[in-house]
Amino acid sequence: MGINDERDVEANMQIGPTDTGMVRLFIESNGIEIPMDFEPEEAEEIAEEMRAAAMAARSVKKR
């Protein structure tokens, strides 16, 4: 499975601060829970990557 392989899977995602000063990305799907904790600086880097990906996605011609 790669970045361009589509899947028909529903998932819930939550993002927020933890009580230990981390940023948590929490994904739940089909009874599986995946908590991912990041230092604030790492979370900012991920946010920048998401913004760059969103900009690149806007420039892709729709099929």
Biopython code that builds the backbone (N, CA, C, O; Angstrom):
import numpy as np
from Bio.PDB.StructureBuilder import StructureBuilder

atoms = [
    (1, "MET", "N", (0.847, -1.174, 0.000)),
    (1, "MET", "CA", (0.000, 0.000, 0.000)),
    (1, "MET", "C", (0.892, 1.236, 0.000)),
    (1, "MET", "O", (1.845, 1.325, 0.773)),
    (2, "GLY", "N", (0.577, 2.172, -0.860)),
    (2, "GLY", "CA", (1.349, 3.397, -0.941)),
    (2, "GLY", "C", (0.475, 4.618, -0.753)),
    (2, "GLY", "O", (-0.725, 4.510, -0.502)),
    (3, "ILE", "N", (1.084, 5.767, -0.877)),
    (3, "ILE", "CA", (0.388, 7.035, -0.640)),
    (3, "ILE", "C", (-0.753, 7.248, -1.636)),
    (3, "ILE", "O", (-1.726, 7.932, -1.317)),
    (4, "ASN", "N", (-0.648, 6.675, -2.832)),
    (4, "ASN", "CA", (-1.679, 6.869, -3.850)),
    (4, "ASN", "C", (-2.685, 5.740, -3.943)),
    (4, "ASN", "O", (-3.575, 5.790, -4.793)),
    (5, "ASP", "N", (-2.577, 4.718, -3.097)),
    (5, "ASP", "CA", (-3.539, 3.624, -3.091)),
    (5, "ASP", "C", (-4.744, 4.012, -2.246)),
    (5, "ASP", "O", (-4.616, 4.293, -1.054)),
    (6, "GLU", "N", (-5.916, 4.022, -2.876)),
    (6, "GLU", "CA", (-7.132, 4.388, -2.149)),
    (6, "GLU", "C", (-7.686, 3.187, -1.403)),
    (6, "GLU", "O", (-7.604, 2.053, -1.876)),
    (7, "ARG", "N", (-8.252, 3.448, -0.233)),
    (7, "ARG", "CA", (-8.885, 2.420, 0.586)),
    (7, "ARG", "C", (-10.213, 2.973, 1.086)),
    (7, "ARG", "O", (-10.349, 4.170, 1.337)),
    (8, "ASP", "N", (-11.183, 2.086, 1.226)),
    (8, "ASP", "CA", (-12.492, 2.480, 1.749)),
    (8, "ASP", "C", (-12.530, 2.147, 3.235)),
    (8, "ASP", "O", (-13.199, 1.200, 3.648)),
    (9, "VAL", "N", (-11.805, 2.932, 4.039)),
    (9, "VAL", "CA", (-11.711, 2.710, 5.473)),
    (9, "VAL", "C", (-12.091, 4.003, 6.185)),
    (9, "VAL", "O", (-11.603, 5.082, 5.852)),
    (10, "GLU", "N", (-12.970, 3.870, 7.169)),
    (10, "GLU", "CA", (-13.332, 5.034, 7.974)),
    (10, "GLU", "C", (-12.477, 5.066, 9.228)),
    (10, "GLU", "O", (-12.195, 4.026, 9.824)),
    (11, "ALA", "N", (-12.065, 6.261, 9.627)),
    (11, "ALA", "CA", (-11.264, 6.418, 10.836)),
    (11, "ALA", "C", (-11.606, 7.753, 11.482)),
    (11, "ALA", "O", (-12.008, 8.704, 10.811)),
    (12, "ASN", "N", (-11.439, 7.801, 12.776)),
    (12, "ASN", "CA", (-11.604, 9.044, 13.530)),
    (12, "ASN", "C", (-10.219, 9.525, 13.937)),
    (12, "ASN", "O", (-9.361, 8.729, 14.320)),
    (13, "MET", "N", (-10.008, 10.830, 13.851)),
    (13, "MET", "CA", (-8.729, 11.403, 14.230)),
    (13, "MET", "C", (-8.964, 12.572, 15.180)),
    (13, "MET", "O", (-9.825, 13.421, 14.952)),
    (14, "GLN", "N", (-8.178, 12.590, 16.243)),
    (14, "GLN", "CA", (-8.201, 13.696, 17.190)),
    (14, "GLN", "C", (-6.777, 14.205, 17.348)),
    (14, "GLN", "O", (-5.823, 13.428, 17.324)),
    (15, "ILE", "N", (-6.641, 15.515, 17.508)),
    (15, "ILE", "CA", (-5.337, 16.126, 17.721)),
    (15, "ILE", "C", (-5.467, 17.078, 18.896)),
    (15, "ILE", "O", (-6.401, 17.878, 18.960)),
    (16, "GLY", "N", (-4.518, 16.986, 19.830)),
    (16, "GLY", "CA", (-4.574, 17.891, 20.969)),
    (16, "GLY", "C", (-3.370, 17.748, 21.868)),
    (16, "GLY", "O", (-2.556, 16.841, 21.695)),
    (17, "PRO", "N", (-3.259, 18.645, 22.826)),
    (17, "PRO", "CA", (-2.139, 18.582, 23.767)),
    (17, "PRO", "C", (-2.408, 17.550, 24.861)),
    (17, "PRO", "O", (-3.555, 17.316, 25.242)),
    (18, "THR", "N", (-1.343, 16.942, 25.354)),
    (18, "THR", "CA", (-1.471, 16.022, 26.480)),
    (18, "THR", "C", (-1.125, 16.772, 27.759)),
    (18, "THR", "O", (-0.637, 17.902, 27.714)),
    (19, "ASP", "N", (-1.378, 16.145, 28.885)),
    (19, "ASP", "CA", (-1.056, 16.785, 30.160)),
    (19, "ASP", "C", (0.432, 16.699, 30.487)),
    (19, "ASP", "O", (0.867, 17.164, 31.540)),
    (20, "THR", "N", (1.214, 16.102, 29.580)),
    (20, "THR", "CA", (2.670, 16.038, 29.771)),
    (20, "THR", "C", (3.414, 16.958, 28.810)),
    (20, "THR", "O", (4.640, 16.893, 28.712)),
    (21, "GLY", "N", (2.673, 17.821, 28.093)),
    (21, "GLY", "CA", (3.307, 18.783, 27.207)),
    (21, "GLY", "C", (3.627, 18.266, 25.812)),
    (21, "GLY", "O", (4.407, 18.875, 25.080)),
    (22, "MET", "N", (3.023, 17.146, 25.449)),
    (22, "MET", "CA", (3.218, 16.595, 24.113)),
    (22, "MET", "C", (1.997, 16.947, 23.263)),
    (22, "MET", "O", (0.964, 17.367, 23.783)),
    (23, "VAL", "N", (2.133, 16.768, 21.953)),
    (23, "VAL", "CA", (1.001, 16.904, 21.046)),
    (23, "VAL", "C", (0.636, 15.498, 20.612)),
    (23, "VAL", "O", (1.476, 14.773, 20.078)),
    (24, "ARG", "N", (-0.610, 15.109, 20.836)),
    (24, "ARG", "CA", (-1.036, 13.756, 20.491)),
    (24, "ARG", "C", (-1.917, 13.758, 19.262)),
    (24, "ARG", "O", (-2.869, 14.531, 19.152)),
    (25, "LEU", "N", (-1.576, 12.873, 18.339)),
    (25, "LEU", "CA", (-2.397, 12.554, 17.185)),
    (25, "LEU", "C", (-2.976, 11.185, 17.501)),
    (25, "LEU", "O", (-2.234, 10.211, 17.630)),
    (26, "PHE", "N", (-4.298, 11.103, 17.628)),
    (26, "PHE", "CA", (-4.951, 9.870, 18.047)),
    (26, "PHE", "C", (-5.875, 9.421, 16.935)),
    (26, "PHE", "O", (-6.794, 10.142, 16.547)),
    (27, "ILE", "N", (-5.625, 8.213, 16.418)),
    (27, "ILE", "CA", (-6.424, 7.668, 15.324)),
    (27, "ILE", "C", (-7.082, 6.385, 15.799)),
    (27, "ILE", "O", (-6.438, 5.535, 16.414)),
    (28, "GLU", "N", (-8.385, 6.248, 15.506)),
    (28, "GLU", "CA", (-9.138, 5.058, 15.874)),
    (28, "GLU", "C", (-9.899, 4.579, 14.657)),
    (28, "GLU", "O", (-10.559, 5.358, 13.969)),
    (29, "SER", "N", (-9.798, 3.268, 14.398)),
    (29, "SER", "CA", (-10.523, 2.665, 13.282)),
    (29, "SER", "C", (-10.718, 1.187, 13.543)),
    (29, "SER", "O", (-9.778, 0.475, 13.896)),
    (30, "ASN", "N", (-11.925, 0.741, 13.369)),
    (30, "ASN", "CA", (-12.255, -0.686, 13.504)),
    (30, "ASN", "C", (-11.720, -1.286, 14.806)),
    (30, "ASN", "O", (-11.183, -2.394, 14.798)),
    (31, "GLY", "N", (-11.858, -0.579, 15.905)),
    (31, "GLY", "CA", (-11.433, -1.084, 17.203)),
    (31, "GLY", "C", (-9.948, -0.968, 17.486)),
    (31, "GLY", "O", (-9.486, -1.387, 18.548)),
    (32, "ILE", "N", (-9.198, -0.411, 16.559)),
    (32, "ILE", "CA", (-7.759, -0.219, 16.756)),
    (32, "ILE", "C", (-7.515, 1.244, 17.098)),
    (32, "ILE", "O", (-8.012, 2.138, 16.412)),
    (33, "GLU", "N", (-6.749, 1.490, 18.159)),
    (33, "GLU", "CA", (-6.413, 2.850, 18.571)),
    (33, "GLU", "C", (-4.916, 3.065, 18.406)),
    (33, "GLU", "O", (-4.107, 2.249, 18.849)),
    (34, "ILE", "N", (-4.557, 4.172, 17.764)),
    (34, "ILE", "CA", (-3.147, 4.488, 17.553)),
    (34, "ILE", "C", (-2.869, 5.881, 18.106)),
    (34, "ILE", "O", (-3.188, 6.878, 17.458)),
    (35, "PRO", "N", (-2.274, 5.963, 19.303)),
    (35, "PRO", "CA", (-1.877, 7.260, 19.832)),
    (35, "PRO", "C", (-0.426, 7.552, 19.428)),
    (35, "PRO", "O", (0.460, 6.721, 19.624)),
    (36, "MET", "N", (-0.200, 8.723, 18.871)),
    (36, "MET", "CA", (1.159, 9.125, 18.486)),
    (36, "MET", "C", (1.468, 10.451, 19.150)),
    (36, "MET", "O", (0.786, 11.447, 18.911)),
    (37, "ASP", "N", (2.496, 10.462, 19.984)),
    (37, "ASP", "CA", (2.883, 11.667, 20.710)),
    (37, "ASP", "C", (4.119, 12.304, 20.082)),
    (37, "ASP", "O", (5.063, 11.616, 19.695)),
    (38, "PHE", "N", (4.091, 13.634, 19.989)),
    (38, "PHE", "CA", (5.180, 14.389, 19.383)),
    (38, "PHE", "C", (5.563, 15.558, 20.276)),
    (38, "PHE", "O", (4.711, 16.153, 20.935)),
    (39, "GLU", "N", (6.836, 15.878, 20.292)),
    (39, "GLU", "CA", (7.281, 17.115, 20.926)),
    (39, "GLU", "C", (6.649, 18.277, 20.143)),
    (39, "GLU", "O", (6.390, 18.130, 18.949)),
    (40, "PRO", "N", (6.396, 19.415, 20.779)),
    (40, "PRO", "CA", (5.786, 20.538, 20.072)),
    (40, "PRO", "C", (6.529, 20.919, 18.785)),
    (40, "PRO", "O", (5.899, 21.251, 17.781)),
    (41, "GLU", "N", (7.859, 20.872, 18.813)),
    (41, "GLU", "CA", (8.626, 21.228, 17.613)),
    (41, "GLU", "C", (8.387, 20.229, 16.486)),
    (41, "GLU", "O", (8.291, 20.611, 15.320)),
    (42, "GLU", "N", (8.292, 18.946, 16.839)),
    (42, "GLU", "CA", (7.995, 17.924, 15.836)),
    (42, "GLU", "C", (6.602, 18.140, 15.246)),
    (42, "GLU", "O", (6.404, 17.990, 14.040)),
    (43, "ALA", "N", (5.637, 18.493, 16.100)),
    (43, "ALA", "CA", (4.276, 18.740, 15.640)),
    (43, "ALA", "C", (4.240, 19.920, 14.671)),
    (43, "ALA", "O", (3.496, 19.896, 13.691)),
    (44, "GLU", "N", (5.045, 20.958, 14.944)),
    (44, "GLU", "CA", (5.101, 22.101, 14.035)),
    (44, "GLU", "C", (5.690, 21.696, 12.693)),
    (44, "GLU", "O", (5.226, 22.164, 11.653)),
    (45, "GLU", "N", (6.707, 20.833, 12.695)),
    (45, "GLU", "CA", (7.290, 20.345, 11.440)),
    (45, "GLU", "C", (6.264, 19.543, 10.647)),
    (45, "GLU", "O", (6.174, 19.678, 9.427)),
    (46, "ILE", "N", (5.489, 18.709, 11.340)),
    (46, "ILE", "CA", (4.452, 17.922, 10.677)),
    (46, "ILE", "C", (3.396, 18.852, 10.087)),
    (46, "ILE", "O", (2.932, 18.633, 8.969)),
    (47, "ALA", "N", (3.015, 19.886, 10.830)),
    (47, "ALA", "CA", (2.027, 20.847, 10.334)),
    (47, "ALA", "C", (2.536, 21.544, 9.070)),
    (47, "ALA", "O", (1.769, 21.761, 8.132)),
    (48, "GLU", "N", (3.812, 21.891, 9.041)),
    (48, "GLU", "CA", (4.389, 22.521, 7.847)),
    (48, "GLU", "C", (4.357, 21.560, 6.665)),
    (48, "GLU", "O", (4.069, 21.966, 5.539)),
    (49, "GLU", "N", (4.656, 20.274, 6.920)),
    (49, "GLU", "CA", (4.605, 19.277, 5.853)),
    (49, "GLU", "C", (3.175, 19.108, 5.339)),
    (49, "GLU", "O", (2.963, 18.944, 4.137)),
    (50, "MET", "N", (2.204, 19.146, 6.237)),
    (50, "MET", "CA", (0.802, 19.030, 5.815)),
    (50, "MET", "C", (0.378, 20.226, 4.977)),
    (50, "MET", "O", (-0.335, 20.072, 3.985)),
    (51, "ARG", "N", (0.822, 21.435, 5.378)),
    (51, "ARG", "CA", (0.494, 22.627, 4.584)),
    (51, "ARG", "C", (1.111, 22.526, 3.188)),
    (51, "ARG", "O", (0.459, 22.845, 2.193)),
    (52, "ALA", "N", (2.367, 22.084, 3.117)),
    (52, "ALA", "CA", (3.038, 21.943, 1.819)),
    (52, "ALA", "C", (2.329, 20.896, 0.961)),
    (52, "ALA", "O", (2.173, 21.087, -0.245)),
    (53, "ALA", "N", (1.901, 19.796, 1.572)),
    (53, "ALA", "CA", (1.190, 18.756, 0.826)),
    (53, "ALA", "C", (-0.157, 19.272, 0.328)),
    (53, "ALA", "O", (-0.574, 18.954, -0.786)),
    (54, "ALA", "N", (-0.840, 20.071, 1.155)),
    (54, "ALA", "CA", (-2.126, 20.640, 0.742)),
    (54, "ALA", "C", (-1.941, 21.575, -0.452)),
    (54, "ALA", "O", (-2.739, 21.561, -1.389)),
    (55, "MET", "N", (-0.898, 22.378, -0.411)),
    (55, "MET", "CA", (-0.623, 23.277, -1.542)),
    (55, "MET", "C", (-0.317, 22.482, -2.801)),
    (55, "MET", "O", (-0.793, 22.823, -3.884)),
    (56, "ALA", "N", (0.484, 21.411, -2.666)),
    (56, "ALA", "CA", (0.821, 20.581, -3.818)),
    (56, "ALA", "C", (-0.427, 19.872, -4.349)),
    (56, "ALA", "O", (-0.596, 19.735, -5.560)),
    (57, "ALA", "N", (-1.296, 19.423, -3.444)),
    (57, "ALA", "CA", (-2.510, 18.731, -3.865)),
    (57, "ALA", "C", (-3.429, 19.654, -4.641)),
    (57, "ALA", "O", (-4.120, 19.212, -5.558)),
    (58, "ARG", "N", (-3.448, 20.933, -4.285)),
    (58, "ARG", "CA", (-4.281, 21.888, -5.018)),
    (58, "ARG", "C", (-3.830, 22.047, -6.468)),
    (58, "ARG", "O", (-4.634, 22.349, -7.349)),
    (59, "SER", "N", (-2.549, 21.843, -6.701)),
    (59, "SER", "CA", (-2.037, 22.034, -8.059)),
    (59, "SER", "C", (-2.188, 20.793, -8.935)),
    (59, "SER", "O", (-1.939, 20.850, -10.139)),
    (60, "VAL", "N", (-2.597, 19.667, -8.335)),
    (60, "VAL", "CA", (-2.791, 18.438, -9.106)),
    (60, "VAL", "C", (-4.109, 18.535, -9.872)),
    (60, "VAL", "O", (-5.148, 18.897, -9.318)),
    (61, "LYS", "N", (-4.038, 18.208, -11.136)),
    (61, "LYS", "CA", (-5.230, 18.268, -11.965)),
    (61, "LYS", "C", (-6.201, 17.179, -11.528)),
    (61, "LYS", "O", (-5.806, 16.021, -11.392)),
    (62, "LYS", "N", (-7.459, 17.530, -11.306)),
    (62, "LYS", "CA", (-8.487, 16.560, -10.924)),
    (62, "LYS", "C", (-8.797, 15.663, -12.106)),
    (62, "LYS", "O", (-8.877, 16.112, -13.249)),
    (63, "ARG", "N", (-8.971, 14.378, -11.800)),
    (63, "ARG", "CA", (-9.268, 13.397, -12.863)),
    (63, "ARG", "C", (-10.741, 13.277, -13.079)),
    (63, "ARG", "O", (-11.179, 12.502, -13.930)),
]
sb = StructureBuilder()
sb.init_structure("model")
sb.init_model(0)
sb.init_chain("A")
sb.init_seg("    ")
for serial, (resi, resn, name, xyz) in enumerate(atoms, 1):
    if name == "N":
        sb.init_residue(resn, " ", resi, " ")
    sb.init_atom(name, np.array(xyz, "f"), 0.0, 1.0, " ", f" {name:<3s}", serial, name[0])
structure = sb.get_structure()
